[in-house]
Amino acid sequence: VLQTHPVQIIFHPVENSEDACLSWFQPVQKHEAFRDLPLLAFAREDNMTDRILVLEKGASDCLSSQTSTDEVAARIRVHLRYRARLDQLRRIKNDLARLALTDSLTGLYNRAFFDAAIESEIARGKRTGRPVSLMMIDLDHFKKINDLYVHQLGDLVLREFADRIGGMVRKSDTACR
């Protein structure tokens, strides 16, 4: 349901200890996209055991059912700001991971990725007994393009070549620069 109807926050009433166990929420938190989805639980003020259990089971906050609407609204804003910040950090982390493994000019995987990938492919080939293929391509006289014209033209040639290679490789192939 969350994948087809995304939500920003979940509210959960806690009426008894079974509700406090949050067994339905723990599988949700295993999905990366929902890991930081705020869950605000509402329990009776006099039931401290359930309130603590809800927090220990993954709720972001547990409020009394007597909490004022102003306080509830303030807590919602805090949790949504926190969630937005976590989403931003996740995007930054993914961007940094992509930048660390790709060549900024061509968008192909870089040498560090190649080194790890080739080692992994050779190990897999040894383990399975299947052959491993490696194709290396050299652009003949590429230095002349940079020397005769300008490096911007050489960059254009490299990008175009990378686009063509990227368009020809299979999903199981890895194109690197």
C-alpha positions, -999 to 999 in steps of 0.1 A, spaced: 0 0 0 28 24 9 44 19 -25 13 29 -44 0 55 -19 31 71 -4 26 88 29 48 112 49 38 101 84 18 72 101 -4 76 131 -12 46 152 -35 43 182 -24 20 210 -54 6 228 -38 -26 242 -4 -43 245 -10 -61 212 -12 -28 194 20 -17 212 40 -46 196 38 -29 162 44 -63 144 29 -48 112 55 -19 113 87 -38 116 85 -53 80 78 -19 67 110 -5 82 130 -32 65 124 -14 31 149 13 24 123 37 12 103 34 44 131 30 69 127 65 82 90 69 78 79 86 111 53 66 131 35 86 158 17 64 183 -10 76 206 -15 57 239 -33 63 272 -13 86 294 -16 61 323 -1 32 303 36 38 305 45 2 297 28 3 263 42 37 256 78 25 262 71 -8 242 59 12 212 91 33 212 113 2 216 95 -14 186 103 14 163 78 42 168 93 77 163 73 91 191 45 81 215 21 108 227 -6 107 251 -41 106 237 -46 137 258 -18 157 240 -30 191 227 -34 195 190 -8 223 190 18 200 205 8 172 181 12 196 152 46 208 164 58 172 168 45 164 133 65 193 119 96 182 137 93 146 124 87 158 89 117 181 90 138 152 103 125 129 75 132 155 48 168 159 61 173 121 61 159 119 25 183 147 15 212 129 31 203 97 14 202 114 -20 236 130 -13 250 97 -3 237 80 -35 251 109 -56 285 106 -39 286 69 -44 277 74 -80 304 101 -84 330 79 -67 325 51 -92 319 70 -125 340 90 -148 327 126 -147 334 132 -184 318 101 -199 295 88 -173 311 53 -176 324 35 -146 359 46 -136 391 28 -130 384 20 -93 351 4 -103 369 -15 -131 396 -29 -107 369 -42 -84 347 -55 -111 374 -74 -130 387 -90 -98 351 -101 -90 345 -114 -126 378 -134 -126 369 -150 -92 334 -158 -105 349 -174 -136 372 -195 -115 344 -206 -93 320 -215 -121 345 -227 -146 330 -203 -172 352 -181 -193 356 -144 -187 360 -119 -215 376 -85 -215 376 -61 -244 399 -31 -243 396 -4 -269 422 23 -277 413 53 -297 441 55 -322 457 89 -326 435 105 -300 463 127 -288 464 143 -322 428 155 -318 437 172 -285 469 186 -300 455 198 -333 422 211 -321 413 218 -285 407 196 -255 370 204 -256 368 187 -290 386 157 -275 362 156 -246 333 157 -271 349 127 -290 353 108 -257 317 115 -247 303 104 -281 324 73 -280 313 64 -245 276 70 -255 280 46 -284 297 19 -262 271 24 -235 244 19 -261 259 -14 -273 267 -32 -240 243 -57 -225 229 -53 -190 254 -80 -179 283 -61 -194 303 -34 -176 317 -5 -196 345 15 -179 369 42 -189 
